[in-house]
Amino acid sequence: MHFEVPKAKTLKEFGGEYLMIVISIATALALEHGVQTLHHRHLAHEAADKIDAEIQVNVHELDEALKHNNDQLKIIQATREQLLAGITDKVDGKVLLRQLLEQQHNKLGLSIMTPSLRREAWEVAVASQAVSWMPQDQLERYSGIYANMRDVQSISASGTNNFLDGAGMLNTVSDIQMGDGDAKAVYRMLSQMISAYASTDGNLQALRDNLAKSAKEAPHT
């Protein structure tokens, strides 16, 4: 019986096979890395699309809030002007207030609208780490936008009170309801309300312009 004895491989042959194995492994790793990179970029692209859409929705909500506030502000400004004219003309205070309340259908109050503003798309992108695969300038633009949103919401929640004497306004309204209102006190109350509207709307308008600028700069829109 005859047996074939395997030939011993030379160092050169062994080295060649080893090199081929190394090249194969390196190629496989490179392909895997390429696939992962494409996947991550795809996730980042999808996240950016959703964030851009969310920003557009927030712009729309800000537009609605600004329109509402502007309409209410015009009413209060007109009421204050009419009240000032009556005070200047020495019209009896009770008569003057009764006329104003009749024109306002017994409604004289503050109705400042501040939108909730969505941030779900941004928070999901951060949680999924999709933001880490975005271009640096795009990431900085988004993070700046949402930081601005957070700051404006915080200011709107507390800043309005800086212009309003809550207890004094309640007393003024109570006096009006009891038929013992003071026209000058009502005038001062309306002035506070106008300042509150102006402050809130100034912040909302600046945020709205910032968001609209970001939406315009978005590469996907």
C-alpha positions as CSV (number, residue, x, y, z in Angstrom):
1,M,0.0,0.0,0.0
2,H,1.3,3.4,-1.0
3,F,0.7,6.6,1.1
4,E,1.2,10.2,-0.2
5,V,3.3,12.1,2.3
6,P,2.3,15.8,2.3
7,K,5.0,18.0,1.1
8,A,6.4,20.4,3.6
9,K,5.6,24.0,2.8
10,T,8.3,26.4,2.4
11,L,8.3,29.6,4.5
12,K,7.6,31.6,1.4
13,E,4.4,29.5,0.7
14,F,3.3,29.7,4.3
15,G,3.9,33.4,4.3
16,G,1.8,33.9,1.2
17,E,-1.1,32.0,2.6
18,Y,-0.9,33.9,5.8
19,L,-0.9,37.2,3.9
20,M,-4.0,36.1,2.0
21,I,-5.8,35.3,5.2
22,V,-4.9,38.7,6.7
23,I,-6.0,40.5,3.5
24,S,-9.3,38.6,3.6
25,I,-9.9,39.5,7.2
26,A,-9.0,43.2,6.6
27,T,-11.3,43.3,3.5
28,A,-14.2,41.8,5.5
29,L,-13.6,44.3,8.3
30,A,-13.4,47.2,5.9
31,L,-16.7,46.1,4.2
32,E,-18.4,45.8,7.6
33,H,-17.2,49.2,8.6
34,G,-18.4,50.6,5.3
35,V,-21.8,49.1,5.8
36,Q,-22.0,50.4,9.3
37,T,-21.0,53.8,8.3
38,L,-23.6,53.9,5.5
39,H,-26.2,52.7,8.0
40,H,-25.3,55.4,10.6
41,R,-25.3,58.1,7.9
42,H,-28.7,56.9,6.8
43,L,-30.0,57.1,10.4
44,A,-28.5,60.6,10.7
45,H,-30.2,61.7,7.5
46,E,-33.6,60.3,8.6
47,A,-33.2,62.0,12.0
48,A,-32.3,65.3,10.3
49,D,-35.4,65.1,8.1
50,K,-37.6,64.6,11.1
51,I,-35.9,67.5,13.0
52,D,-36.3,69.8,10.1
53,A,-40.0,68.9,9.8
54,E,-40.4,69.5,13.6
55,I,-38.8,72.9,13.3
56,Q,-41.3,73.8,10.5
57,V,-44.2,72.8,12.8
58,N,-42.8,74.9,15.6
59,V,-42.5,77.9,13.2
60,H,-46.2,77.4,12.4
61,E,-47.2,77.2,16.0
62,L,-45.2,80.4,16.8
63,D,-47.0,82.2,13.9
64,E,-50.3,81.2,15.4
65,A,-49.4,82.4,18.9
66,L,-48.0,85.7,17.6
67,K,-51.1,86.4,15.6
68,H,-53.3,85.6,18.6
69,N,-51.3,87.8,20.9
70,N,-51.1,90.6,18.4
71,D,-54.9,90.6,18.0
72,Q,-55.4,90.7,21.8
73,L,-52.7,93.4,22.2
74,K,-54.6,95.6,19.7
75,I,-57.8,95.3,21.7
76,I,-56.0,96.2,25.0
77,Q,-54.2,99.1,23.3
78,A,-57.4,100.5,21.9
79,T,-59.1,100.1,25.3
80,R,-56.3,101.9,27.1
81,E,-56.4,104.8,24.5
82,Q,-60.1,105.2,25.0
83,L,-59.7,105.1,28.8
84,L,-57.0,107.7,28.7
85,A,-59.2,110.0,26.5
86,G,-62.0,109.6,29.0
87,I,-59.7,110.3,32.0
88,T,-58.3,113.4,30.2
89,D,-61.8,114.7,29.5
90,K,-62.8,114.3,33.2
91,V,-65.5,111.7,32.4
92,D,-66.9,110.2,35.6
93,G,-64.8,107.1,36.4
94,K,-67.7,104.7,37.0
95,V,-69.4,105.8,33.8
96,L,-66.2,105.4,31.8
97,L,-65.5,101.9,33.1
98,R,-69.1,100.9,32.5
99,Q,-68.8,102.0,28.9
100,L,-65.6,100.1,28.5
101,L,-67.0,96.9,30.0
102,E,-70.0,97.1,27.8
103,Q,-67.8,97.4,24.7
104,Q,-65.7,94.5,25.9
105,H,-68.7,92.4,26.8
106,N,-67.6,92.4,30.5
107,K,-64.4,90.7,29.5
108,L,-61.2,92.4,30.3
109,G,-58.3,90.1,30.9
110,L,-54.9,88.7,29.8
111,S,-54.8,86.1,27.1
112,I,-51.1,85.5,26.2
113,M,-50.5,82.4,24.1
114,T,-47.2,80.6,24.3
115,P,-46.8,77.5,22.2
116,S,-45.6,74.3,23.8
117,L,-43.1,73.7,20.9
118,R,-42.2,70.2,19.9
119,R,-38.8,68.6,20.6
120,E,-39.5,64.9,20.3
121,A,-37.6,64.4,17.0
122,W,-34.5,66.1,18.5
123,E,-34.7,64.0,21.8
124,V,-35.1,60.8,19.8
125,A,-32.0,61.7,17.7
126,V,-30.0,62.3,20.8
127,A,-31.1,59.2,22.5
128,S,-30.4,57.0,19.4
129,Q,-27.0,58.8,19.0
130,A,-28.0,59.6,15.4
131,V,-26.7,63.2,16.1
132,S,-23.2,61.9,16.5
133,W,-23.2,61.0,12.8
134,M,-24.3,64.4,11.6
135,P,-21.9,67.0,10.1
136,Q,-20.6,69.2,12.8
137,D,-22.1,72.4,11.4
138,Q,-25.5,70.7,11.2
139,L,-25.3,69.4,14.7
140,E,-24.3,72.8,16.1
141,R,-27.2,74.4,14.2
142,Y,-29.7,72.0,15.7
143,S,-28.3,72.1,19.3
144,G,-28.4,75.9,19.1
145,I,-32.0,76.0,18.0
146,Y,-33.3,73.7,20.7
147,A,-31.3,75.5,23.4
148,N,-32.9,78.7,22.2
149,M,-36.3,77.0,22.4
150,R,-35.7,75.9,25.9
151,D,-34.5,79.4,27.0
152,V,-37.5,81.2,25.5
153,Q,-39.9,78.7,27.1
154,S,-38.3,79.3,30.4
155,I,-38.4,83.1,30.1
156,S,-42.0,83.0,28.8
157,A,-43.0,80.9,31.8
158,S,-41.6,83.3,34.4
159,G,-40.8,86.6,32.6
160,T,-44.4,87.8,32.1
161,N,-44.8,88.1,35.9
162,N,-42.0,90.7,36.0
163,F,-44.4,93.1,34.3
164,L,-47.5,92.3,36.3
165,D,-48.6,93.2,39.8
166,G,-50.8,90.1,40.3
167,A,-52.3,91.0,43.6
168,G,-52.9,94.6,42.5
169,M,-54.6,93.4,39.3
170,L,-56.9,91.1,41.2
171,N,-57.9,94.0,43.5
172,T,-58.5,96.2,40.5
173,V,-60.7,93.6,38.8
174,S,-62.6,92.9,42.1
175,D,-63.3,96.6,42.4
176,I,-64.6,96.7,38.9
177,Q,-66.9,93.8,39.6
178,M,-68.3,95.5,42.7
179,G,-69.0,98.6,40.7
180,D,-66.3,100.6,42.6
181,G,-63.5,100.6,40.0
182,D,-60.9,103.3,39.6
183,A,-60.3,104.3,36.0
184,K,-56.7,105.3,36.7
185,A,-56.0,101.9,38.4
186,V,-57.5,100.2,35.3
187,Y,-55.3,102.3,33.0
188,R,-52.2,101.2,35.0
189,M,-53.3,97.6,34.8
190,L,-53.8,97.8,31.0
191,S,-50.3,99.3,30.7
192,Q,-48.8,96.3,32.6
193,M,-50.7,93.9,30.3
194,I,-49.3,95.7,27.2
195,S,-45.8,95.4,28.6
196,A,-46.3,91.7,29.2
197,Y,-47.5,91.1,25.7
198,A,-44.6,93.1,24.2
199,S,-42.0,91.2,26.2
200,T,-43.4,87.8,25.4
201,D,-44.0,88.5,21.7
202,G,-40.5,90.0,21.4
203,N,-39.0,86.7,22.6
204,L,-41.4,84.6,20.5
205,Q,-40.7,86.6,17.4
206,A,-36.9,86.3,17.8
207,L,-37.2,82.6,18.3
208,R,-39.6,82.3,15.3
209,D,-37.1,84.1,13.1
210,N,-34.2,81.9,14.3
211,L,-36.2,78.7,13.6
212,A,-37.2,80.0,10.1
213,K,-33.6,80.8,9.3
214,S,-32.5,77.3,10.4
215,A,-35.3,75.8,8.3
216,K,-34.1,77.8,5.3
217,E,-30.5,76.6,5.8
218,A,-31.5,73.0,6.1
219,P,-30.0,70.9,3.2
220,H,-33.0,68.6,3.0
221,T,-35.6,71.3,2.4
